[in-house]
Amino acid sequence: MKVVTKISEMTKAMLEEHRAGNSIGFVPTMGALHAGHLSLVEKSRKSNRITVCSIFVNPIQFNNKKDLEKYPRNLKEDLGLLDAAGCDYVFTPETGEIYPAGMPVLDIKFGTLDKVLEGKFRPGHFKGVAIIVKKLFEIISPDHAYFGLKDYQQLLVIRHLVSVLKLPVQIHSCPTFREPDGLAMSSRNLRLTIGEREMASLIYETLCKVKKKAGHLPVKELRQWAIKKINSNPAFSVEYFEIVNKYDLHSLQSWREKENALAVTAVFLGDVRLIDNMELFS
């Protein structure tokens, strides 16, 4: 496994791999890797001759400075996991390497995709995501890129980015990896206290119950039930819980579009913000 920190070196290596006729799969991450990340690496390795992973904590997608400061960083451990997983290249640039002249401009309209749910509560977040993903695609020139469904709205934003710019990369969505108690795997889980971690499965349990109740209760009533259920534990605070169309994220008012219904939520457990989602009629 080769670790690269410079854009010029990474671009040259990828050009050589393409000239050799090798398909390149790419897994972008912010580090603090877990089994979910490694499953993306495994999926890439099965379909590509070369697999590249990036580790870069992107400052411009954090609208909360404290969240950026607290984001877990375990580079040595991450590199060990990627080496064991059979990754071929790891790109680990410094912030100044990626943004030598400050924040670049990206003039793309996402409609409502970047304004609802996460976009509403994290202004500027998806602009930062789109900028870094576009830049990494330009550096690595992957044939395929892999993203987890836990960050569902992010996936839609990236698909839109690729479509509008006609980027030559195929985007693959991969199932959310969960802990044995159902908690969606996330780098932020490392920040949970022991006590918080023991309670965290309430989010998944509530989503499962919402799935069972879907179609039997009115949408608005079911949404209110879910919020009340999670907030009944004083350690939790629901930022949003919505039932939306999985293609454009508009809020459902009835079950007429139930085949496209997706429950999405963001919840604070202590000072750690956790997100999750579940298709309701799959």
Residue pairs with C-beta under 8 A, 6 or more apart in sequence:
1 79
1 82
1 83
1 87
1 88
1 89
1 90
2 13
2 88
2 89
2 90
3 79
3 89
3 90
3 92
4 10
4 13
4 89
4 90
4 91
4 92
5 91
5 92
5 93
5 94
5 97
6 93
6 97
7 93
7 97
7 98
7 139
10 89
10 91
10 139
10 140
11 139
11 140
11 141
13 89
14 24
14 52
14 139
14 140
14 141
15 141
17 24
17 49
17 50
18 24
18 141
22 48
22 49
22 50
23 47
23 48
23 49
23 50
23 143
23 144
24 48
24 49
24 50
24 51
24 52
24 140
24 141
24 142
24 143
24 144
25 43
25 44
25 45
25 47
25 48
25 50
25 51
25 52
25 142
25 143
25 144
25 145
25 146
26 44
26 51
26 52
26 53
26 54
26 136
26 137
26 140
26 142
26 144
26 145
26 146
26 169
27 37
27 40
27 41
27 44
27 51
27 52
27 53
27 54
27 145
27 146
28 53
28 54
28 56
28 132
28 133
28 136
28 145
28 147
29 37
29 53
29 54
29 55
29 56
30 55
30 56
30 57
30 58
30 71
30 187
31 55
31 56
31 57
31 72
31 73
31 74
31 75
31 78
31 187
32 71
32 72
32 73
32 74
32 78
32 187
32 190
33 74
33 77
33 78
33 81
33 82
33 187
34 177
34 185
34 186
34 187
34 189
35 177
35 185
36 148
36 150
36 176
36 177
36 185
36 186
37 53
37 148
38 81
38 82
38 85
39 174
39 177
40 146
40 147
40 148
40 174
41 51
41 53
41 82
41 85
41 86
41 87
42 85
43 146
43 172
43 174
44 51
44 144
44 146
45 51
45 85
45 86
45 87
47 144
48 143
48 144
50 88
50 89
51 86
51 87
51 88
51 89
52 87
52 88
52 89
52 90
52 91
52 140
52 142
53 82
53 87
53 89
53 90
53 91
54 90
54 91
54 92
54 93
54 136
54 140
55 75
55 78
55 90
55 91
55 92
56 91
56 92
56 93
56 98
56 132
56 136
57 68
57 71
57 73
58 98
58 128
58 129
58 132
59 68
59 95
59 128
60 99
60 103
60 124
60 127
60 128
60 131
60 132
61 124
61 125
61 126
61 127
61 128
61 129
61 132
62 68
62 71
62 125
62 128
63 122
63 123
63 124
63 125
64 122
67 273
70 191
71 187
71 188
72 187
72 188
72 190
72 191
75 92
79 90
82 90
91 136
91 139
91 140
98 132
98 135
103 131
104 131
104 135
106 127
106 130
106 131
106 134
108 130
108 160
108 161
108 164
108 165
110 126
110 130
110 157
110 160
111 160
111 248
112 248
112 249
112 250
113 119
113 126
113 153
113 156
113 157
113 160
113 248
113 249
114 125
114 126
114 127
114 157
116 244
116 249
116 250
116 251
117 153
117 240
117 242
117 244
117 249
117 264
117 266
118 125
118 126
118 153
118 154
118 266
118 275
119 125
119 126
119 153
120 240
121 239
121 240
121 266
126 153
126 154
126 157
129 154
129 157
129 158
130 157
130 158
130 161
133 158
133 161
134 161
134 165
134 167
137 145
137 167
137 169
141 168
142 169
143 168
143 169
143 170
144 169
144 170
144 172
145 158
145 169
145 170
145 171
145 172
146 172
146 174
147 154
147 155
147 158
147 171
147 172
147 173
147 174
148 173
148 174
148 175
148 176
148 177
149 155
149 173
149 174
149 175
149 176
149 277
150 176
150 177
150 184
150 185
150 186
150 275
150 276
150 277
151 275
152 246
152 262
152 264
152 277
153 249
153 264
155 171
155 173
156 247
156 249
158 171
159 171
161 167
162 169
162 171
176 184
176 185
176 276
176 277
177 184
177 185
178 184
178 185
178 204
179 185
179 189
179 201
181 200
181 201
181 204
182 201
182 204
182 205
182 208
183 189
183 197
183 200
183 201
183 203
183 204
183 274
184 203
184 204
184 274
184 275
184 276
186 274
186 275
188 272
188 273
188 274
189 197
189 200
189 272
189 274
191 271
191 272
192 200
192 269
192 270
192 272
193 270
196 235
196 269
196 270
196 272
199 233
199 235
199 236
199 269
200 269
200 274
202 229
202 230
202 233
202 236
203 230
203 236
203 265
203 267
203 274
203 276
204 276
206 226
206 229
206 230
206 265
207 226
207 263
207 265
207 276
207 277
207 278
208 278
209 226
209 229
210 222
210 225
210 226
210 243
210 263
210 278
210 280
211 263
211 278
211 280
213 222
213 225
214 222
214 243
214 255
214 258
214 261
214 263
214 280
214 281
215 255
215 258
215 280
215 281
217 225
218 254
219 243
219 252
219 253
219 254
219 255
220 253
222 243
223 241
223 242
223 243
226 238
226 241
226 263
226 265
227 238
227 241
230 236
230 238
230 241
230 265
230 267
231 237
231 238
235 269
235 270
236 267
236 268
236 269
237 267
237 268
238 265
238 266
238 267
238 268
239 266
239 267
239 268
239 273
240 264
240 265
240 266
241 263
241 264
241 265
242 251
242 263
242 264
242 265
243 251
243 252
243 261
243 262
243 263
243 264
243 280
244 250
244 251
244 252
244 261
244 262
244 264
245 252
245 257
245 260
245 261
245 262
246 260
246 261
246 262
246 279
247 260
249 264
252 258
252 261
255 261
258 280
258 281
259 281
261 279
261 280
261 281
262 277
262 278
262 279
262 280
263 277
263 278
263 280
264 275
264 276
264 277
265 275
265 276
265 277
266 273
266 274
266 275
267 273
267 274
267 275
267 276
268 274
